[in-house]
Amino acid sequence: AISISLIIYTNVKNKMRQIGVVKAIGARSSMILKTYLAEALFIGITGTLLGTVIGLFLISMLNQNPIVMQPVEGVKLVLRPWISPLSIFSADIAILLTCVIGGIYPAIIAARTNIIKAIWGG
């Protein structure tokens, strides 16, 4: 959440003039807020999809080539990872909620931007 918040906050600070211009031509604060929350959600969806696909690929690879631990004496241990679809879904939802929560503060800053200050130097 902190990294998402920092990314969106940096984006807001770098685009302060553009935010001022958009507000000057009639955009409401709610539209600016929704725009930056949508950006946080997009980052979250992209990261979640990539993470889920890579994780499932690694689990598949480890199931095809399991980790075998064989001590000098004792029982051989074969590690085959498994994850339930409910666990994947729960983790993905938690990540998306975290991304949106992390994007709330920068989105509020963007929405409350003073038009004059934003256009004349942020």
Z-matrix of the N, CA and C atoms (Angstrom, degrees):
N
C 1 1.451
C 2 1.530 1 110.54
N 3 1.316 2 116.38 1 -36.14
C 4 1.463 3 119.48 2 -178.92
C 5 1.526 4 110.18 3 -66.45
N 6 1.312 5 117.05 4 -42.52
C 7 1.470 6 118.94 5 -179.14
C 8 1.528 7 111.18 6 -67.22
N 9 1.316 8 117.70 7 -39.72
C 10 1.468 9 120.46 8 177.22
C 11 1.520 10 109.46 9 -63.16
N 12 1.327 11 116.02 10 -43.70
C 13 1.461 12 120.46 11 179.30
C 14 1.524 13 111.17 12 -61.30
N 15 1.326 14 116.97 13 -42.63
C 16 1.471 15 120.09 14 178.84
C 17 1.525 16 112.31 15 -66.18
N 18 1.309 17 116.91 16 -38.61
C 19 1.470 18 120.33 17 178.54
C 20 1.523 19 110.28 18 -63.51
N 21 1.319 20 116.85 19 -48.09
C 22 1.463 21 120.67 20 -178.83
C 23 1.528 22 110.07 21 -67.67
N 24 1.332 23 117.32 22 -40.37
C 25 1.473 24 120.69 23 179.37
C 26 1.527 25 111.18 24 -61.90
N 27 1.325 26 116.82 25 -43.98
C 28 1.466 27 121.17 26 177.55
C 29 1.522 28 110.35 27 -62.61
N 30 1.316 29 116.29 28 -40.53
C 31 1.453 30 120.50 29 178.21
C 32 1.529 31 110.89 30 -63.26
N 33 1.330 32 116.67 31 -41.19
C 34 1.472 33 120.49 32 178.40
C 35 1.521 34 110.15 33 -63.48
N 36 1.323 35 117.77 34 -45.83
C 37 1.464 36 120.77 35 -179.05
C 38 1.524 37 111.90 36 -64.91
N 39 1.314 38 117.16 37 -37.41
C 40 1.465 39 120.33 38 179.48
C 41 1.524 40 113.03 39 -73.20
N 42 1.318 41 116.89 40 -23.85
C 43 1.468 42 120.63 41 -177.70
C 44 1.524 43 112.02 42 -109.64
N 45 1.325 44 117.75 43 26.21
C 46 1.461 45 121.00 44 -176.37
C 47 1.532 46 111.62 45 -59.75
N 48 1.329 47 117.06 46 -42.13
C 49 1.471 48 119.36 47 179.11
C 50 1.523 49 111.45 48 -63.68
N 51 1.328 50 116.83 49 -43.29
C 52 1.454 51 120.08 50 179.57
C 53 1.521 52 111.10 51 -63.01
N 54 1.319 53 116.56 52 -38.63
C 55 1.470 54 120.32 53 177.03
C 56 1.523 55 109.73 54 -62.25
N 57 1.336 56 116.91 55 -43.66
C 58 1.460 57 121.09 56 177.96
C 59 1.516 58 112.52 57 -61.04
N 60 1.320 59 116.67 58 -42.53
C 61 1.468 60 120.54 59 179.68
C 62 1.524 61 110.53 60 -65.89
N 63 1.317 62 116.66 61 -43.46
C 64 1.460 63 120.41 62 179.92
C 65 1.529 64 110.33 63 -62.68
N 66 1.331 65 116.38 64 -40.77
C 67 1.464 66 119.21 65 177.35
C 68 1.527 67 110.99 66 -68.47
N 69 1.332 68 117.10 67 -34.09
C 70 1.462 69 120.79 68 -179.79
C 71 1.527 70 111.88 69 -66.74
N 72 1.327 71 117.31 70 -31.38
C 73 1.468 72 118.80 71 -179.98
C 74 1.521 73 112.23 72 -88.89
N 75 1.341 74 116.87 73 6.01
C 76 1.454 75 118.83 74 170.56
C 77 1.508 76 117.98 75 119.26
N 78 1.303 77 118.87 76 3.76
C 79 1.462 78 119.65 77 179.05
C 80 1.528 79 109.60 78 -71.37
N 81 1.288 80 115.94 79 138.14
C 82 1.457 81 120.65 80 178.26
C 83 1.522 82 109.92 81 -83.92
N 84 1.308 83 115.42 82 159.12
C 85 1.465 84 120.43 83 178.64
C 86 1.520 85 111.37 84 -60.76
N 87 1.325 86 116.72 85 -34.50
C 88 1.466 87 119.69 86 179.84
C 89 1.529 88 111.52 87 -64.70
N 90 1.351 89 116.40 88 -34.04
C 91 1.459 90 119.48 89 178.03
C 92 1.528 91 111.03 90 -67.83
N 93 1.333 92 116.27 91 -41.26
C 94 1.472 93 120.52 92 177.44
C 95 1.527 94 109.66 93 -63.54
N 96 1.320 95 116.81 94 -44.06
C 97 1.460 96 122.00 95 179.12
C 98 1.529 97 110.26 96 -59.11
N 99 1.319 98 117.06 97 -47.86
C 100 1.466 99 121.31 98 -179.64
C 101 1.524 100 111.84 99 -63.70
N 102 1.329 101 116.34 100 -35.74
C 103 1.467 102 120.23 101 179.96
C 104 1.523 103 111.29 102 -62.47
N 105 1.328 104 116.53 103 -46.44
C 106 1.464 105 119.49 104 -178.02
C 107 1.520 106 112.22 105 -75.96
N 108 1.316 107 117.91 106 -29.34
C 109 1.468 108 119.28 107 173.09
C 110 1.526 109 110.47 108 -69.38
N 111 1.326 110 116.97 109 -35.81
C 112 1.466 111 120.44 110 175.95
C 113 1.532 112 110.82 111 -65.31
N 114 1.336 113 116.01 112 -36.60
C 115 1.464 114 119.28 113 177.11
C 116 1.527 115 110.41 114 -64.12
N 117 1.322 116 117.45 115 -43.20
C 118 1.468 117 120.79 116 177.64
C 119 1.524 118 110.59 117 -62.92
N 120 1.327 119 116.57 118 -40.82
C 121 1.457 120 120.17 119 178.54
C 122 1.525 121 111.20 120 -65.94
N 123 1.323 122 117.42 121 -39.27
C 124 1.465 123 120.98 122 177.76
C 125 1.529 124 111.00 123 -62.05
N 126 1.325 125 116.40 124 -44.41
C 127 1.466 126 120.13 125 177.51
C 128 1.524 127 109.64 126 -61.11
N 129 1.329 128 116.39 127 -41.94
C 130 1.462 129 120.29 128 179.29
C 131 1.515 130 112.77 129 -64.62
N 132 1.332 131 116.95 130 -43.28
C 133 1.468 132 120.27 131 179.79
C 134 1.525 133 110.43 132 -64.58
N 135 1.319 134 116.68 133 -43.48
C 136 1.468 135 120.32 134 179.35
C 137 1.531 136 111.02 135 -61.38
N 138 1.325 137 116.02 136 -47.71
C 139 1.465 138 120.11 137 179.57
C 140 1.520 139 112.45 138 -64.51
N 141 1.323 140 116.14 139 -39.61
C 142 1.461 141 120.43 140 179.92
C 143 1.524 142 110.89 141 -65.55
N 144 1.327 143 116.74 142 -45.22
C 145 1.466 144 119.52 143 179.20
C 146 1.521 145 111.82 144 -62.43
N 147 1.331 146 115.77 145 -46.77
C 148 1.468 147 118.81 146 179.58
C 149 1.526 148 111.20 147 -62.66
N 150 1.318 149 117.04 148 -44.71
C 151 1.462 150 120.73 149 -179.89
C 152 1.518 151 112.69 150 -63.56
N 153 1.319 152 116.71 151 -40.98
C 154 1.462 153 120.40 152 179.97
C 155 1.525 154 111.02 153 -66.77
N 156 1.319 155 116.63 154 -44.55
C 157 1.467 156 120.04 155 -179.92
C 158 1.528 157 110.89 156 -64.05
N 159 1.322 158 117.00 157 -45.55
C 160 1.476 159 120.21 158 179.70
C 161 1.530 160 110.19 159 -64.68
N 162 1.339 161 117.05 160 -42.26
C 163 1.458 162 120.48 161 179.22
C 164 1.518 163 112.46 162 -62.54
N 165 1.344 164 116.99 163 -44.76
C 166 1.467 165 119.97 164 178.25
C 167 1.524 166 111.56 165 -65.43
N 168 1.327 167 116.67 166 -35.72
C 169 1.462 168 120.43 167 176.67
C 170 1.533 169 110.45 168 -63.71
N 171 1.330 170 116.85 169 -45.04
C 172 1.467 171 120.02 170 179.53
C 173 1.529 172 111.95 171 -65.02
N 174 1.325 173 116.87 172 -39.14
C 175 1.469 174 119.96 173 176.98
C 176 1.521 175 110.08 174 -63.55
N 177 1.333 176 116.51 175 -41.39
C 178 1.460 177 120.36 176 178.16
C 179 1.528 178 110.97 177 -62.39
N 180 1.316 179 115.98 178 -43.48
C 181 1.471 180 119.88 179 179.59
C 182 1.530 181 111.20 180 -64.74
N 183 1.328 182 117.28 181 -40.57
C 184 1.464 183 120.00 182 179.45
C 185 1.527 184 111.81 183 -71.05
N 186 1.324 185 118.35 184 -27.29
C 187 1.462 186 119.95 185 174.96
C 188 1.521 187 111.31 186 -72.49
N 189 1.330 188 116.98 187 -33.26
C 190 1.462 189 120.02 188 177.35
C 191 1.526 190 111.28 189 -74.63
N 192 1.324 191 116.27 190 -33.85
C 193 1.468 192 122.14 191 179.72
C 194 1.528 193 108.49 192 -126.19
N 195 1.337 194 118.04 193 78.54
C 196 1.458 195 119.59 194 -174.42
C 197 1.532 196 112.09 195 -67.24
N 198 1.319 197 113.90 196 157.19
C 199 1.467 198 120.62 197 176.52
C 200 1.527 199 106.76 198 -84.05
N 201 1.311 200 115.94 199 124.24
C 202 1.461 201 121.00 200 -178.76
C 203 1.520 202 108.00 201 -113.28
N 204 1.332 203 115.10 202 124.08
C 205 1.465 204 120.98 203 176.59
C 206 1.524 205 107.21 204 -114.41
N 207 1.321 206 115.38 205 121.88
C 208 1.449 207 119.34 206 -178.91
C 209 1.520 208 108.91 207 -126.89
N 210 1.330 209 115.74 208 104.74
C 211 1.466 210 118.26 209 178.95
C 212 1.525 211 110.34 210 -70.88
N 213 1.316 212 114.58 211 169.95
C 214 1.462 213 119.52 212 179.73
C 215 1.526 214 109.72 213 -60.45
N 216 1.308 215 116.32 214 -44.36
C 217 1.464 216 120.79 215 176.82
C 218 1.526 217 107.94 216 -128.77
N 219 1.282 218 117.45 217 139.01
C 220 1.454 219 119.54 218 176.22
C 221 1.513 220 112.49 219 124.07
N 222 1.296 221 114.48 220 -165.03
C 223 1.455 222 122.25 221 -174.02
C 224 1.524 223 110.26 222 -88.88
N 225 1.316 224 115.27 223 138.93
C 226 1.461 225 121.03 224 176.32
C 227 1.531 226 108.72 225 -72.10
N 228 1.326 227 116.61 226 135.66
C 229 1.461 228 122.41 227 -179.26
C 230 1.521 229 108.64 228 -111.07
N 231 1.337 230 116.01 229 123.88
C 232 1.452 231 121.91 230 178.41
C 233 1.531 232 107.54 231 -114.08
N 234 1.333 233 116.58 232 121.01
C 235 1.459 234 122.06 233 -178.69
C 236 1.529 235 110.06 234 -99.53
N 237 1.319 236 115.27 235 117.70
C 238 1.470 237 122.18 236 175.52
C 239 1.532 238 107.09 237 -125.79
N 240 1.335 239 116.55 238 109.62
C 241 1.471 240 118.62 239 -178.05
C 242 1.527 241 111.67 240 -70.66
N 243 1.326 242 114.53 241 150.36
C 244 1.455 243 121.39 242 177.62
C 245 1.519 244 107.74 243 -149.30
N 246 1.320 245 116.83 244 142.45
C 247 1.456 246 120.79 245 177.23
C 248 1.528 247 108.12 246 -139.47
N 249 1.310 248 115.38 247 139.28
C 250 1.469 249 119.61 248 -178.47
C 251 1.527 250 110.39 249 -81.37
N 252 1.314 251 116.77 250 150.78
C 253 1.468 252 119.62 251 176.73
C 254 1.529 253 112.53 252 -60.08
N 255 1.333 254 117.11 253 -32.71
C 256 1.458 255 120.36 254 177.96
C 257 1.527 256 111.29 255 -64.60
N 258 1.331 257 116.94 256 -37.69
C 259 1.467 258 120.95 257 177.29
C 260 1.525 259 110.79 258 -65.29
N 261 1.309 260 116.52 259 -41.62
C 262 1.466 261 120.82 260 178.56
C 263 1.527 262 109.69 261 -63.28
N 264 1.331 263 116.88 262 -47.24
C 265 1.458 264 121.60 263 -179.61
C 266 1.531 265 111.12 264 -61.67
N 267 1.326 266 116.60 265 -44.82
C 268 1.470 267 120.63 266 -179.81
C 269 1.524 268 111.50 267 -62.46
N 270 1.318 269 116.77 268 -44.15
C 271 1.466 270 120.48 269 179.53
C 272 1.531 271 110.78 270 -64.48
N 273 1.322 272 117.04 271 -41.53
C 274 1.464 273 120.48 272 179.71
C 275 1.526 274 111.60 273 -63.67
N 276 1.318 275 117.12 274 -42.62
C 277 1.464 276 120.68 275 178.13
C 278 1.524 277 110.60 276 -64.41
N 279 1.332 278 117.21 277 -42.17
C 280 1.467 279 120.81 278 179.02
C 281 1.529 280 110.98 279 -62.66
N 282 1.314 281 117.09 280 -40.19
C 283 1.467 282 120.73 281 179.30
C 284 1.529 283 110.47 282 -66.01
N 285 1.320 284 117.25 283 -43.40
C 286 1.463 285 120.29 284 179.75
C 287 1.526 286 111.33 285 -63.97
N 288 1.318 287 117.31 286 -41.92
C 289 1.467 288 120.34 287 177.07
C 290 1.527 289 111.16 288 -63.07
N 291 1.314 290 116.44 289 -40.21
C 292 1.460 291 120.72 290 178.24
C 293 1.521 292 110.85 291 -63.01
N 294 1.312 293 117.30 292 -40.76
C 295 1.464 294 120.67 293 178.72
C 296 1.523 295 111.66 294 -64.02
N 297 1.323 296 116.81 295 -42.95
C 298 1.465 297 119.65 296 179.24
C 299 1.526 298 110.25 297 -66.68
N 300 1.318 299 117.27 298 -42.24
C 301 1.472 300 120.39 299 178.18
C 302 1.523 301 110.27 300 -62.55
N 303 1.333 302 117.16 301 -40.13
C 304 1.461 303 120.75 302 178.10
C 305 1.521 304 113.11 303 -66.47
N 306 1.314 305 117.66 304 -24.09
C 307 1.459 306 121.34 305 -179.41
C 308 1.523 307 114.05 306 -90.42
N 309 1.337 308 117.53 307 -6.14
C 310 1.467 309 120.02 308 -176.21
C 311 1.528 310 111.90 309 -65.96
N 312 1.325 311 118.19 310 -49.17
C 313 1.474 312 120.46 311 -176.60
C 314 1.535 313 112.20 312 -60.48
N 315 1.344 314 119.74 313 -51.08
C 316 1.467 315 118.33 314 178.15
C 317 1.528 316 112.87 315 -62.73
N 318 1.335 317 117.34 316 -33.77
C 319 1.461 318 119.77 317 178.65
C 320 1.523 319 110.90 318 -66.45
N 321 1.321 320 117.46 319 -37.64
C 322 1.465 321 121.23 320 177.51
C 323 1.527 322 110.18 321 -66.34
N 324 1.339 323 116.90 322 -41.23
C 325 1.469 324 120.39 323 176.85
C 326 1.530 325 110.15 324 -59.68
N 327 1.321 326 116.46 325 -44.29
C 328 1.479 327 120.04 326 179.43
C 329 1.522 328 110.74 327 -64.08
N 330 1.321 329 117.21 328 -40.50
C 331 1.464 330 120.45 329 -177.54
C 332 1.527 331 111.89 330 -69.19
N 333 1.322 332 117.92 331 -31.11
C 334 1.472 333 121.83 332 -177.83
C 335 1.527 334 112.77 333 -90.77
N 336 1.295 335 117.98 334 8.79
C 337 1.454 336 121.44 335 -177.75
C 338 1.526 337 111.28 336 -61.95
N 339 1.322 338 115.25 337 133.06
C 340 1.459 339 121.70 338 175.44
C 341 1.534 340 107.77 339 -77.29
N 342 1.319 341 116.41 340 127.81
C 343 1.467 342 121.22 341 -174.79
C 344 1.528 343 111.34 342 -59.65
N 345 1.302 344 117.33 343 -47.76
C 346 1.481 345 121.31 344 -176.19
C 347 1.518 346 110.64 345 -64.55
N 348 1.329 347 117.54 346 -47.64
C 349 1.471 348 120.38 347 -179.93
C 350 1.529 349 111.25 348 -63.13
N 351 1.313 350 116.62 349 -37.89
C 352 1.463 351 120.06 350 -178.21
C 353 1.515 352 111.08 351 -67.24
N 354 1.330 353 116.83 352 -43.82
C 355 1.460 354 119.41 353 -177.00
C 356 1.524 355 111.42 354 -72.47
N 357 1.336 356 118.23 355 -36.43
C 358 1.458 357 121.15 356 -175.58
C 359 1.518 358 113.49 357 -95.99
N 360 1.293 359 118.78 358 27.68
C 361 1.451 360 118.99 359 169.76
C 362 1.502 361 116.11 360 125.18
N 363 1.293 362 119.04 361 12.46
C 364 1.444 363 123.30 362 170.23
C 365 1.452 364 116.45 363 67.24
